[in-house]
Amino acid sequence: MRLPTVPRAARERLHRLRRDVVFGASGAAVQFVAWAVPMSLPWLIYEDTSALGEVMLALTLPLVLPAVATPVLTRVQRRRFVALAGVEIHGPGRAWRQLWYHLLAGPAVAWGWVLAVMMALVGSVAVTVYIWVWGVPLSWRVEHVGYSTRAAYVTAGGVLLLALAYALVGALVRLDARAATALLGPVPARELERRVEDLTESRAGVVDAADAERRRIERDLHDGAQQRLVSMAVNLGLAKATLTDLPDEARQVIEEAHREAKEAIEELSSLVRGLHPAVLDELGLDAALSGIAARAPLPVRLHVHVPERAAPTVEAVAYFVVSEALANVAKHARADRADVTVVRTGDTLRIVVADDGEGGADAARGTGLTGLAKRAGSVDGTFGISSPRGGPTVITVELPCVL
């Protein structure tokens, strides 16, 4: 005979109910220790509990001891929430807010759990009333005609009590979690500051990791593939110079291979510089930006005044901002010249790229300008552009020198 299986939804509800009951029982136990022990001490220590001093002590100890034991009670409650409810409450919080939880919110929730247990017990007895009735002597059932109808009402009431107890359990768990998060955790504004700091640190780590990965790729290409291409171009050049007795077709193939190898070297060199120029690490922004200005397809006047170097990641962002800005000028601005100014003022690196082109650039429409803004924002920098119709276009980027 195959037993019927419990539906998955019912199993999940039973599991959640069991977890909530354990969670509530543990909380009630903590509150019992925190309140019952201080309340019982005076009655256990003194024989004459009618004296005024003993009465005052009995009334003040339940308030004083939880206040003194607030740090311990807070740690216990936080561990309970993590272990039994999966709610992580970060610290530190303010002591007076934690005391409000231990003196008011926690005991109130504990009494709610006592009420839920009583409702569940009464409901369980009422639901099983037919079992209790059939346990009494037959003479009682004969004498009490109509007991079956009354038992049906009692059963219905028991079902209602069980449903209310189940709903109360869930409500108490949510109420306890909200109260503990609000009172045992940090102030919301401080928690928001902590999250912002964590996000800033994680973003800085991602930016640094990406920059380090670009450096690694640049080194691998420069020391690996580029050197192999150089060696191949040298061998092809030697073959073209020494093998003079080859047929014209063979010499033509060697010459074409030699030319393509040199073009590949030039393209790879541009790619390596685009990833992360080695001169930036060795000589700084002035030398690296001078190389960009020299390779630009239009005249560029460069002014760099950086008496103290910025963070490596910031220097890399500044290099790529200038490189991409000049590339945009060459492609879209129809300019005759460009001016690049890079100046460090305090802890801010200010970059200004201006051209005498036709203007009309809009960061909302151009992916290149959007990329510049994102690069600046990756290190908490600011991006601004002024480009009226007819020009000039001025791009201003400010970067923090220290991350």
Backbone torsions as a table, in degrees:
resi	resn	phi	psi	omega
1	MET	NA	128.6	-177.6
2	ARG	-95.5	123.9	-179.5
3	LEU	-75.1	144.9	178.2
4	PRO	-67.3	141.4	-179.5
5	THR	-89.3	148.7	179.0
6	VAL	-79.9	129.7	178.9
7	PRO	-56.2	153.3	-176.9
8	ARG	-62.9	-41.3	-179.9
9	ALA	-61.7	-40.5	179.1
10	ALA	-66.5	-38.4	178.2
11	ARG	-63.7	-40.8	179.5
12	GLU	-65.1	-39.2	178.6
13	ARG	-66.6	-39.5	178.2
14	LEU	-65.2	-41.3	178.6
15	HIS	-63.7	-43.4	178.9
16	ARG	-65.5	-39.4	178.9
17	LEU	-63.8	-43.4	178.8
18	ARG	-62.0	-41.7	179.1
19	ARG	-65.5	-41.2	-179.9
20	ASP	-66.8	-37.3	-180.0
21	VAL	-66.2	-43.1	177.5
22	VAL	-63.2	-41.5	179.1
23	PHE	-62.2	-47.4	-179.9
24	GLY	-66.6	-39.7	179.2
25	ALA	-63.1	-40.6	178.6
26	SER	-65.3	-40.1	177.7
27	GLY	-64.8	-42.5	177.9
28	ALA	-63.3	-35.8	178.5
29	ALA	-65.7	-41.1	177.7
30	VAL	-63.1	-44.0	179.8
31	GLN	-66.4	-35.4	178.3
32	PHE	-63.0	-45.1	179.2
33	VAL	-64.8	-41.5	-176.4
34	ALA	-69.0	-26.4	-177.3
35	TRP	-108.4	-42.6	-175.1
36	ALA	-67.8	-40.2	-179.2
37	VAL	-63.2	-50.6	177.9
38	PRO	-61.8	-34.0	-179.1
39	MET	-72.2	-29.9	-176.7
40	SER	-88.2	-18.4	-176.4
41	LEU	-58.4	-49.7	-179.0
42	PRO	-59.9	-36.6	-178.2
43	TRP	-72.6	-23.5	177.8
44	LEU	-86.8	-29.5	-175.7
45	ILE	-83.4	-45.5	-174.2
46	TYR	-98.7	142.5	177.9
47	GLU	-81.9	-40.3	-180.0
48	ASP	-99.1	95.9	-176.9
49	THR	-90.6	7.9	178.5
50	SER	-89.7	-10.6	179.3
51	ALA	-67.5	152.7	-176.3
52	LEU	-63.6	-40.6	-178.8
53	GLY	-61.7	-43.2	-179.9
54	GLU	-67.7	-37.3	178.5
55	VAL	-65.7	-43.2	178.1
56	MET	-64.4	-38.5	178.1
57	LEU	-64.6	-40.3	179.4
58	ALA	-65.1	-28.7	-179.4
59	LEU	-84.6	-30.4	-175.2
60	THR	-91.5	-28.7	-178.3
61	LEU	-58.3	-43.0	178.7
62	PRO	-61.5	-17.0	177.2
63	LEU	-96.9	-35.6	-175.6
64	VAL	-76.1	-46.4	-175.9
65	LEU	-63.6	-44.8	174.9
66	PRO	-59.6	-34.0	178.1
67	ALA	-66.1	-41.1	178.7
68	VAL	-69.0	-37.9	-176.7
69	ALA	-90.8	15.8	-177.7
70	THR	-55.3	-47.1	179.9
71	PRO	-58.7	-41.2	-179.5
72	VAL	-67.9	-46.0	-179.8
73	LEU	-62.8	-36.3	179.1
74	THR	-64.9	-43.6	178.3
75	ARG	-62.9	-41.0	179.6
76	VAL	-63.1	-45.7	-178.6
77	GLN	-65.8	-40.9	178.7
78	ARG	-62.2	-42.2	177.6
79	ARG	-65.3	-36.4	178.2
80	ARG	-64.0	-43.8	-179.4
81	PHE	-65.1	-40.4	179.9
82	VAL	-68.2	-45.2	-173.8
83	ALA	-74.1	-37.7	-171.2
84	LEU	-107.6	-22.7	-178.3
85	ALA	-118.6	-8.3	-178.8
86	GLY	69.0	22.0	179.9
87	VAL	-105.1	117.1	-179.7
88	GLU	-97.6	122.6	-178.9
89	ILE	-110.3	114.4	-177.8
90	HIS	-82.6	156.0	175.1
91	GLY	-120.7	-178.5	-2.4
92	PRO	-85.7	157.8	175.7
93	GLY	-118.2	174.8	179.8
94	ARG	-81.8	139.1	-173.4
95	ALA	-63.3	-39.2	-177.0
96	TRP	-68.8	-30.4	176.4
97	ARG	-71.1	-39.1	176.5
98	GLN	-63.3	-38.1	179.5
99	LEU	-64.3	-36.2	175.9
100	TRP	-59.7	-37.6	178.7
101	TYR	-67.3	-46.2	-174.9
102	HIS	-71.1	-26.1	-178.2
103	LEU	-94.8	-29.0	-174.7
104	LEU	-120.8	-62.5	-172.9
105	ALA	-64.1	-48.3	-178.7
106	GLY	-59.8	-52.0	177.4
107	PRO	-60.7	-38.3	178.9
108	ALA	-61.8	-43.3	178.3
109	VAL	-65.8	-37.9	179.0
110	ALA	-62.2	-43.0	176.7
111	TRP	-65.7	-32.7	174.0
112	GLY	-62.7	-38.5	177.1
113	TRP	-66.3	-37.7	176.1
114	VAL	-60.8	-43.1	177.6
115	LEU	-62.7	-41.4	179.7
116	ALA	-63.8	-40.6	178.7
117	VAL	-64.4	-43.5	179.5
118	MET	-63.3	-42.3	177.7
119	MET	-62.7	-39.7	179.5
120	ALA	-66.0	-40.8	179.7
121	LEU	-65.9	-47.1	179.4
122	VAL	-63.7	-42.2	178.4
123	GLY	-62.8	-39.2	178.6
124	SER	-64.1	-42.5	177.9
125	VAL	-64.0	-41.1	-178.6
126	ALA	-67.9	-38.1	-179.3
127	VAL	-65.2	-33.1	-178.1
128	THR	-96.3	24.3	-176.0
129	VAL	-62.5	-32.9	179.5
130	TYR	-63.8	-34.6	177.2
131	ILE	-66.1	-42.0	179.3
132	TRP	-66.6	-37.4	-179.7
133	VAL	-64.7	-41.6	-179.3
134	TRP	-73.3	-7.7	175.0
135	GLY	-87.0	-11.5	-179.9
136	VAL	-85.8	164.6	-179.5
137	PRO	-61.9	153.4	-179.3
138	LEU	-63.8	-33.2	-179.3
139	SER	-61.8	-34.6	179.6
140	TRP	-67.7	-39.9	-179.4
141	ARG	-67.8	-34.0	178.5
142	VAL	-69.1	-39.3	-178.6
143	GLU	-71.6	-32.9	-176.5
144	HIS	-101.3	79.9	178.8
145	VAL	-70.4	137.7	-179.0
146	GLY	91.3	7.0	-179.7
147	TYR	-64.3	-29.7	-177.2
148	SER	-64.5	-39.8	178.5
149	THR	-66.2	-44.3	178.7
150	ARG	-63.2	-37.4	178.1
151	ALA	-65.0	-32.5	177.8
152	ALA	-65.7	-41.5	176.2
153	TYR	-63.0	-41.7	178.7
154	VAL	-62.4	-40.1	178.8
155	THR	-64.0	-43.3	178.2
156	ALA	-61.9	-40.9	176.7
157	GLY	-62.8	-37.7	177.9
158	GLY	-64.7	-40.7	176.7
159	VAL	-61.4	-41.5	178.8
160	LEU	-63.5	-42.7	178.6
161	LEU	-62.8	-40.9	178.4
162	LEU	-63.8	-40.6	178.3
163	ALA	-64.9	-41.4	177.8
164	LEU	-65.7	-39.3	178.1
165	ALA	-63.7	-40.9	177.8
166	TYR	-62.5	-44.8	178.6
167	ALA	-65.9	-37.6	179.9
168	LEU	-66.0	-36.8	178.3
169	VAL	-60.5	-48.7	178.9
170	GLY	-62.3	-40.3	179.8
171	ALA	-65.9	-37.8	179.4
172	LEU	-66.8	-38.4	177.9
173	VAL	-62.4	-46.1	179.2
174	ARG	-65.2	-41.6	179.4
175	LEU	-64.0	-43.5	179.5
176	ASP	-63.8	-41.5	-179.9
177	ALA	-64.4	-42.3	-179.9
178	ARG	-67.1	-42.9	-179.8
179	ALA	-65.5	-41.9	-179.8
180	ALA	-67.6	-40.6	178.7
181	THR	-63.1	-38.8	-177.6
182	ALA	-76.4	-34.9	-172.3
183	LEU	-102.9	-35.6	-179.0
184	LEU	-86.1	-20.6	179.3
185	GLY	-90.3	-177.8	179.2
186	PRO	-71.1	166.4	175.3
187	VAL	-61.6	138.7	-176.7
188	PRO	-50.4	-40.2	180.0
189	ALA	-64.7	-40.1	178.9
190	ARG	-69.0	-37.2	176.9
191	GLU	-63.6	-39.5	177.1
192	LEU	-63.9	-40.2	176.8
193	GLU	-62.0	-40.8	-179.8
194	ARG	-64.7	-40.4	179.1
195	ARG	-66.5	-38.9	177.5
196	VAL	-63.4	-42.0	177.9
197	GLU	-62.6	-42.7	179.0
198	ASP	-62.8	-43.4	179.4
199	LEU	-64.9	-38.8	178.6
200	THR	-64.0	-43.4	179.0
201	GLU	-65.3	-42.8	-179.4
202	SER	-66.3	-38.4	178.4
203	ARG	-66.4	-40.9	177.6
204	ALA	-62.5	-37.6	177.0
205	GLY	-64.7	-39.5	178.2
206	VAL	-65.2	-42.6	179.5
207	VAL	-63.6	-44.1	178.8
208	ASP	-63.3	-40.7	179.7
209	ALA	-64.5	-41.0	178.3
210	ALA	-64.6	-40.2	179.1
211	ASP	-66.2	-41.0	177.9
212	ALA	-64.0	-37.4	178.2
213	GLU	-66.7	-39.2	175.5
214	ARG	-61.9	-40.3	178.5
215	ARG	-62.4	-41.7	-179.0
216	ARG	-64.8	-44.0	178.9
217	ILE	-62.7	-40.0	178.8
218	GLU	-61.3	-43.3	179.6
219	ARG	-65.9	-42.1	-179.3
220	ASP	-63.5	-42.6	179.4
221	LEU	-68.4	-41.6	-178.0
222	HIS	-67.6	-42.4	-176.2
223	ASP	-88.6	-15.3	-176.7
224	GLY	-109.6	-83.2	-173.9
225	ALA	-62.2	-40.8	-178.1
226	GLN	-65.4	-40.7	179.4
227	GLN	-66.5	-35.9	177.1
228	ARG	-66.1	-40.5	177.4
229	LEU	-65.3	-39.4	177.4
230	VAL	-62.2	-44.2	178.8
231	SER	-62.7	-40.5	179.0
232	MET	-65.7	-41.2	178.8
233	ALA	-63.8	-39.5	178.0
234	VAL	-63.5	-44.7	180.0
235	ASN	-63.8	-39.4	178.1
236	LEU	-67.1	-38.0	176.9
237	GLY	-64.5	-40.1	176.8
238	LEU	-65.3	-39.8	179.4
239	ALA	-64.3	-40.0	179.7
240	LYS	-66.5	-33.4	-177.4
241	ALA	-82.0	-30.9	-173.1
242	THR	-98.7	-34.6	-176.3
243	LEU	-87.7	74.8	-177.2
244	THR	-84.7	-13.7	-176.0
245	ASP	-93.9	10.0	179.9
246	LEU	-78.1	156.9	174.6
247	PRO	-61.2	158.1	-178.1
248	ASP	-61.3	-37.0	179.8
249	GLU	-61.7	-43.2	-179.3
250	ALA	-66.1	-41.6	179.1
251	ARG	-64.3	-35.9	178.9
252	GLN	-65.3	-40.3	178.0
253	VAL	-62.7	-42.1	179.5
254	ILE	-64.1	-42.3	179.9
255	GLU	-63.3	-42.7	178.4
256	GLU	-65.3	-41.6	178.4
257	ALA	-64.0	-38.6	178.6
258	HIS	-64.1	-43.8	179.6
259	ARG	-64.8	-43.5	179.9
260	GLU	-66.5	-35.1	177.5
261	ALA	-63.9	-42.1	178.7
262	LYS	-66.7	-37.4	176.9
263	GLU	-66.2	-38.6	177.9
264	ALA	-64.5	-37.8	177.7
265	ILE	-63.3	-43.0	179.7
266	GLU	-64.5	-42.4	178.5
267	GLU	-65.3	-41.3	179.2
268	LEU	-66.5	-35.8	177.1
269	SER	-63.6	-41.6	176.6
270	SER	-63.3	-40.5	178.2
271	LEU	-64.0	-42.1	179.7
272	VAL	-63.4	-43.6	177.9
273	ARG	-64.1	-34.6	178.5
274	GLY	-69.5	-30.0	178.1
275	LEU	-71.2	-56.0	177.6
276	HIS	-171.7	109.3	-177.2
277	PRO	-70.2	133.2	179.0
278	ALA	-64.1	-31.7	-178.6
279	VAL	-64.6	-24.7	179.0
280	LEU	-65.7	-42.2	178.1
281	ASP	-70.7	-36.4	-173.1
282	GLU	-82.1	-45.5	-171.8
283	LEU	-116.5	-11.1	175.8
284	GLY	96.1	-174.1	-173.6
285	LEU	-64.6	-39.8	-175.2
286	ASP	-58.0	-50.4	-179.1
287	ALA	-67.7	-41.4	-178.3
288	ALA	-65.6	-42.2	179.4
289	LEU	-71.9	-27.5	175.2
290	SER	-63.4	-37.6	176.2
291	GLY	-64.3	-40.1	177.3
292	ILE	-62.7	-45.9	-178.8
293	ALA	-63.0	-37.3	-179.2
294	ALA	-68.9	-32.0	-177.8
295	ARG	-88.7	-8.1	-177.6
296	ALA	-64.9	145.8	-178.2
297	PRO	-78.6	3.8	177.6
298	LEU	-139.2	158.5	-179.8
299	PRO	-61.4	133.3	-178.9
300	VAL	-127.8	124.7	173.8
301	ARG	-97.1	121.9	-172.3
302	LEU	-114.1	133.2	174.1
303	HIS	-133.0	116.6	-178.9
304	VAL	-124.6	125.2	175.5
305	HIS	-134.1	91.9	-179.3
306	VAL	-127.7	85.6	-177.3
307	PRO	-64.2	-27.2	179.1
308	GLU	-130.6	130.5	-175.4
309	ARG	-67.7	146.3	176.4
310	ALA	-86.0	-179.6	177.3
311	ALA	-61.9	147.5	-177.9
312	PRO	-55.1	-40.5	179.3
313	THR	-64.8	-40.0	179.0
314	VAL	-66.1	-40.9	177.5
315	GLU	-61.9	-40.0	178.5
316	ALA	-63.8	-42.6	178.1
317	VAL	-62.9	-43.6	179.0
318	ALA	-61.0	-42.2	179.3
319	TYR	-60.5	-47.7	-177.3
320	PHE	-70.6	-31.6	176.6
321	VAL	-62.5	-47.6	179.5
322	VAL	-65.0	-42.8	-178.6
323	SER	-61.6	-47.0	-178.5
324	GLU	-71.2	-35.1	178.5
325	ALA	-64.7	-42.5	178.3
326	LEU	-68.1	-34.0	176.2
327	ALA	-63.7	-41.4	176.7
328	ASN	-64.2	-38.6	178.4
329	VAL	-62.2	-44.8	-178.7
330	ALA	-65.6	-33.1	-175.8
331	LYS	-83.7	-39.7	-165.7
332	HIS	-121.4	-21.5	-168.6
333	ALA	-82.0	-22.8	-173.4
334	ARG	54.3	47.2	-176.5
335	ALA	-97.8	157.3	176.2
336	ASP	-94.8	-23.5	-179.4
337	ARG	-158.7	166.5	179.1
338	ALA	-142.3	151.8	177.6
339	ASP	-121.6	132.2	178.2
340	VAL	-123.7	124.5	179.2
341	THR	-125.5	125.7	178.3
342	VAL	-127.4	114.6	-176.1
343	VAL	-134.2	137.1	174.5
344	ARG	-99.9	125.4	177.2
345	THR	-124.2	106.4	-176.4
346	GLY	66.7	-122.3	178.9
347	ASP	-103.9	22.3	-179.0
348	THR	-122.9	131.4	175.4
349	LEU	-102.1	116.0	-175.2
350	ARG	-105.2	126.8	-178.1
351	ILE	-120.5	127.3	178.1
352	VAL	-127.8	122.2	176.9
353	VAL	-118.7	116.8	-177.8
354	ALA	-124.0	147.9	176.4
355	ASP	-139.9	162.7	-179.4
356	ASP	-102.6	32.9	-178.0
357	GLY	-78.3	-164.4	-173.2
358	GLU	-82.1	-8.5	176.2
359	GLY	73.1	-161.7	-180.0
360	GLY	81.2	12.1	178.9
361	ALA	-71.9	140.0	-178.0
362	ASP	-133.4	119.4	-178.9
363	ALA	-64.2	-25.9	-179.2
364	ALA	-73.7	-19.5	-177.2
365	ARG	-107.4	-19.9	-174.9
366	GLY	-103.9	126.3	178.7
367	THR	-68.0	-30.5	178.6
368	GLY	-64.2	-45.2	178.4
369	LEU	-67.5	-35.7	176.0
370	THR	-63.0	-39.1	177.1
371	GLY	-63.5	-38.5	176.4
372	LEU	-62.3	-43.5	179.4
373	ALA	-62.9	-39.9	179.8
374	LYS	-68.6	-38.1	177.6
375	ARG	-62.9	-43.6	178.1
376	ALA	-65.0	-41.1	180.0
377	GLY	-68.2	-21.2	-178.9
378	SER	-65.4	-20.4	177.9
379	VAL	-120.8	28.9	179.8
380	ASP	63.8	31.6	176.2
381	GLY	-91.8	173.5	179.3
382	THR	-118.2	150.5	-178.4
383	PHE	-130.7	132.9	176.8
384	GLY	-142.7	149.9	-179.0
385	ILE	-141.3	139.0	173.5
386	SER	-126.5	115.9	-175.3
387	SER	-146.6	74.6	177.6
388	PRO	-70.2	160.5	176.5
389	ARG	-60.1	129.0	-176.3
390	GLY	93.3	-7.2	176.1
391	GLY	82.4	179.0	-3.1
392	PRO	-81.7	168.4	175.1
393	THR	-105.0	128.4	-179.4
394	VAL	-127.7	119.7	177.0
395	ILE	-105.3	127.3	-179.3
396	THR	-122.4	125.3	179.0
397	VAL	-128.3	131.8	175.5
398	GLU	-120.4	127.7	-176.5
399	LEU	-122.6	140.4	173.1
400	PRO	-71.6	135.9	-177.0
401	CYS	-75.9	-24.5	-178.4
402	VAL	-122.1	129.5	179.8
403	LEU	-93.5	NA	NA
